[in-house]
């Protein structure tokens, strides 16, 4: 009897954003539009910051990698989500679920620290402009991005291993639209204390450390801007980091909303809605935030449209 009760699952069922049959097709088209805009926007940012000679600065180097991360985050989740809107059996294999969780963690942790690196870049540009190209040299940029990807991969492998080190028996219905840590551990038929502790420590450490970098950077940026005497100088200084401040506020605001809810009001359905925002909506919004408020990106886009062949010859 004990052996029968320990029959392990070989696949999971994803409940999705909504289980109402009449909403599946409308939701499919809504999220198809979101994913299409995400692909177009982030590929545009990657292309422009790669081929335009005037966007070869540390700021746009980090922006390019943020776009790669946003593209990866959406692509790990959206295709399977879109397919599930159209089928009745919304399953994902055991190893497919593990791969999706690992991919999601790589990109979400990568985004946290890429935003921190971008905040540090803006801090140096505004507070120490004479030392900017020394402190944020190409070698330092490559090092920061490489460490971000390496740390993200290490975190993803560690946390995914913890989540899938426990047993999953008869219950296999995930109350989510992708494989995430909390909805998975709810289904476990073994003790989840160790993986839950590891996830809590990892998530808390990553958020606190990155937020210290972001808040310290912007605190010093605001002080530096306030010390500028001319209104035109203050406007120019603020405009160089306004887009990043907006992106940081939207991203961290969503994450903190999810993690700082009182336990009595916390639910997986609320997590699901917050997850839609930071895995699908924010990657769509970031290219718009960085292009609509950025004259350099808009000018580069115009140059690319006027003479794309010339742009590619500059690579």
Residue pairs with C-beta under 8 A, 6 or more apart in sequence:
5 169
5 170
6 167
6 169
6 189
7 169
7 170
8 167
8 168
8 169
9 94
9 168
9 169
9 170
9 171
9 172
10 93
10 94
11 91
11 92
11 93
11 94
11 97
11 172
12 91
12 92
12 93
12 94
12 97
12 168
12 172
12 173
12 174
12 179
12 184
12 187
13 89
13 90
13 91
13 92
13 172
13 173
13 174
14 80
14 84
14 90
14 91
14 92
14 174
14 176
14 177
14 178
14 179
15 90
15 173
15 174
15 175
15 176
15 177
16 81
16 84
16 85
16 90
16 177
17 27
17 31
17 81
17 177
17 272
17 276
18 24
18 27
24 85
24 86
25 85
25 86
27 85
28 82
28 85
28 86
31 78
31 81
31 82
31 85
31 280
32 82
34 78
34 280
34 281
34 284
35 74
35 78
35 79
35 82
35 280
35 284
37 284
38 70
38 71
38 74
38 78
38 280
38 283
38 284
38 287
39 71
39 74
41 67
41 284
41 286
41 287
41 288
41 291
42 67
42 68
42 70
42 71
42 283
42 286
42 287
43 67
43 71
44 287
44 291
44 301
45 63
45 64
45 67
45 287
45 290
45 291
45 297
46 64
46 67
46 68
46 71
47 304
48 55
48 297
48 300
48 301
48 304
49 55
49 60
49 61
49 63
49 64
49 67
50 64
50 315
51 304
51 311
51 312
51 314
51 315
52 300
52 303
52 304
52 311
52 314
53 314
54 296
54 299
54 300
55 296
55 297
55 300
58 121
58 132
58 136
58 138
58 141
59 118
59 121
59 122
59 125
59 240
60 296
61 138
61 141
61 145
62 114
62 117
62 118
62 121
62 141
62 144
62 145
63 118
63 290
65 114
65 145
65 148
66 111
66 114
66 115
66 118
66 286
67 286
67 287
69 107
69 110
69 111
69 114
70 107
70 111
70 282
70 283
70 286
70 287
71 283
72 103
72 106
72 107
72 110
73 104
73 107
73 108
73 111
73 279
73 283
74 279
74 280
74 283
74 284
76 100
76 103
76 104
76 107
76 178
77 100
77 104
77 177
77 178
77 279
77 280
78 280
80 92
80 100
80 178
81 177
81 178
84 90
84 177
92 100
92 179
94 168
97 174
97 179
97 184
98 160
98 163
98 164
98 179
100 178
100 179
101 156
101 159
101 160
101 163
101 164
101 179
101 180
101 181
101 184
102 156
102 157
102 160
103 156
104 178
104 179
104 180
104 279
105 152
105 155
105 156
105 159
105 160
106 149
106 152
106 153
106 155
106 156
107 152
108 278
108 279
109 151
109 152
109 155
109 156
109 206
110 148
110 149
110 152
111 251
112 206
112 207
112 210
113 148
113 151
113 152
113 206
113 210
114 145
114 148
115 210
115 214
115 244
115 247
115 248
115 251
115 252
116 209
116 210
116 213
116 214
117 144
117 145
117 148
118 244
119 213
119 214
119 217
119 218
119 244
119 248
120 136
120 213
120 217
121 136
122 217
122 218
122 221
122 240
122 241
122 244
123 216
123 217
123 218
123 220
123 221
124 131
124 132
124 135
124 136
125 132
125 136
125 240
126 221
126 224
126 225
126 237
126 240
126 241
127 220
127 221
127 224
128 135
155 202
155 206
158 198
158 202
159 181
159 198
159 199
159 202
162 194
162 195
162 198
162 199
163 181
163 184
163 185
163 195
163 199
165 194
165 195
166 185
166 188
166 190
166 191
166 192
166 195
167 188
167 189
167 190
168 184
168 187
168 188
168 189
169 189
170 189
171 187
171 189
172 187
173 187
174 180
174 183
174 184
174 187
175 183
175 186
175 268
175 269
175 272
176 183
176 268
176 271
176 272
176 275
177 272
177 275
177 276
178 275
178 279
180 271
180 275
181 195
181 199
182 199
182 268
182 271
183 268
183 271
185 192
185 195
185 196
185 199
186 268
203 259
207 255
207 256
207 259
211 252
214 248
214 252
218 241
218 245
218 248
221 237
221 241
224 237
225 234
225 237
225 238
226 234
228 234
228 237
239 293
242 293
243 289
243 290
243 293
243 294
244 290
246 289
246 293
247 282
247 285
247 286
247 289
247 290
250 282
250 285
250 289
251 278
251 282
254 274
254 277
254 278
254 282
255 278
257 274
258 270
258 271
258 274
258 275
261 270
290 297
291 297
291 298
291 301
292 298
303 311
304 311
